Amino acid sequence: MATTVYETMFILDSNRYARDPNGVSGQIPELIQKLGGEVLVSRLWNEQKLAYPINGQRKGTYWLTYFKLDGSKLTEFNNALRINESILRSLTVKVDPRLVDALVSHARGAKSMLRPAETAARPAAAAEGAETEAEPVAAEE
């Protein structure tokens, strides 16, 4: 039983999420664990207006989840998502094993993982922790 890491972006019903954020978002890890999977990261991504109405909803809550699951359970996972009324849409992709650590740490909000060659290429001021971004300039009238 080989487990694979997957990334799923959910569009949740914003009205249901607003009424019960923990209940709606909690359904996702429960489903994965019920199928024998392991949740690596599950977090709110964004809440925004949809490009077109889905089931009469004009606004969606985007939820990002990284998880490990046996590939044979993926069809059952997708079927369970389709019948869940809180989930408007979802997209699941298989994550390349070489990218798992970087994607999961980024989703957790960790600082970017620079390779040694990239660290050496940065300016000395940036390596010492100094601010390198230009300050905003007020527009002249």
N, C-alpha and C positions, 0 to 999 in steps of 0.2 A: 504494500500500500504506500505508494509514493505521494507525498504531499507537495503541492505546488503553491507558490505565493501568487495571489490575485489582488488586483486593485479594482474596486467597484465604486463608481460615482453614482449616487442616488439623487433623484430629485424627489424630495418629500413634499407632501401637501402642507403648505405653510400654515393654513388654518389649524389643522390638527396638531402640527408641531408647536404653534403658539399656545395652544390650550394645554398640552402635555409634552414638553420637550423631552423629558427623560423617558417617558413611556414610548413615544414614537421612535426616538433614536435607540432606545434599549431593545427594540424588537430585532434590530440587525445583529448585534452580537449573540443574542439568544438563539436566533436561527442558525448562525454559523456553528455555535457550540453544540446545538442539537444534532447537527450533521457530522459532528466529530472534528470540526475545524478549530483553529486557534486564531483569535483576533490579535493582530500586531498593533494596529492603530485604527481608531475610529473617531472622527472629529467633524465638527461643523466646518464647511468650506466657505459657503457664501449664501446670502439670501438676496434674491433679485427678481426682477420682472422677467417673465418668460418671453421668448421670441414670438410664440403663438400660444393660445390657450390650450391646456391639456385637461381634459375632463372638466371644463368650465373654470379651471384655475388660471389666473393671470400671473401669479407670483409663485415661486418655488424656493424651497430650502435645499441647498446642495450639501450633501453629506458624503465625505470621503472615507473609505475603509480599505485597509490592507489586511489580508488574512491568509492563513495557510489552510488548504482544504484538499482532500483527496480528489483527483480529477474525475473519478467516477461519480462523485456526488454533485458535480456542477450542474447537471441538468435538473436535479431535484431542487437545488438552490434557486436556479432561475425560475422554475415553476412556482416555488413558494413566494418569490418576489412578485410575480404577475398577479397572484390572487390577494396580495396585501393591499388594502385600500389606502394605506398611508403613503405608499410608494407610487408616485406618478410614472416615473421612468427610472431605468437603471442601465448601466453599461459596465460589463465586467471584462477585464483584460488580464491575460497572463503576464506576469512581470518576469523579465529576464533575470536569472539568478545573480548576475553580475551587478545589477542595479538595486537589488532589494535593500541592502543596508543604507545606501544613499537616499532612496525614496522614503523609507520608513523614518529615518532620522529627520529628514526635511518635513515630513508630515507631523512629526512630534514637535516641530518648532526649533530644533537644534540648529546651531550655526552651520553654515555650509562646510562640507568636508573637502578641504583643499588638498590636492596631491602635493608632495614635496616640490616638484618642479614648478607648480603654480605659485607656491609660497615664495620660492626664490625669485620668481619673475615679478612679484609685486614690488612697488616702490618701498624704500626703506621707511618712509613716514607711515605707510599703511601697516607695515610689519610691526612697528613699534606701538600701534594702536592709535595713532594720531588721526584726526579727521582729514579725509582726503577729498570729500565732496565739496564742490563749490557752494558757497552760500548764495541764497536767492538774492537777485538784484531787483530792486524796485524799478518798474517801468517809468521811463522819463516821459513827461507830457510835453 
